[in-house]
Amino acid sequence: RLNHAFPPFDNPKVRQVMWKLVDQASILEAIGIPAKYRLDRCNSFWMCDTPYSTEAGAGAGRYDVAAAKAELAASGYKGEPVIVLDIAGSIAETASRVLQQSMKQAGFNVQAQQMDWGTVLARRAKKEGWSMFPVYSNGTDMLNPLTHFYVASTCADYPGWSCDQRIPKLLEQFTRADGLEAQRKLAAEIQVLAYELTPAVMWGQFTRPAGYRTSLTNFIESSYPFFWQVEKA
């Protein structure tokens, strides 16, 4: 998540450089996700292989450190520190470290700070003193524009404070759209604007497998663990 209210990511040209610095395959490998449980690249804000999955606007998402370096040099970036709120000991911190390496190669002045999640929540509530933080989210929260934290909150008082007045209007149209195809079209239009706005950048899509004893039955298949109605044979 990028902080649009605080330099350097108050500059949209600087924000857009970030799309060329995320090597999703390397990040997911670094955090230990086996190949069969990850996608090497997903450019869709609404997750890949889902009803609203789209490549619209994703041309900006090509990993290219050399191109990012040139864009950053032309963006007006003045060397301001990029203060990263890293969640100590988490897979998000590992992902962040890989991204930070690319950022440094491109010319960003990266200053990482380790802390627990509670401290991140307190720090991110303020509009100054931080630039970005890494986090992973459940796919069910990212599946469409109305539930995606950083798109649904566009132009709202929500940490990161990203705003493009065109997006809330399209979100309203999405709620009124008649049928999946109309919604898919609007989701694609929203994503094009989101790539321009850069409320956040995606560091990869992966699955967390679950295992259980064969003597247990009646598990509810879900993205979240449920611990009721389970029986032991």
Salt bridges, closest charged atoms under 4 A:
ASP40 OD1 - ARG38 NE 3.65
ASP64 OD2 - ARG62 NH1 2.89
GLU71 OE2 - LYS20 NZ 2.94
ASP86 OD2 - ARG97 NE 3.89
GLU93 OE2 - ARG97 NH2 3.32
ASP164 OD2 - ARG166 NH2 2.77
GLU172 OE2 - ARG176 NH2 3.31
GLU181 OE2 - ARG184 NE 3.98
GLU189 OE2 - LYS185 NZ 2.61
GLU196 OE1 - ARG166 NH2 3.21
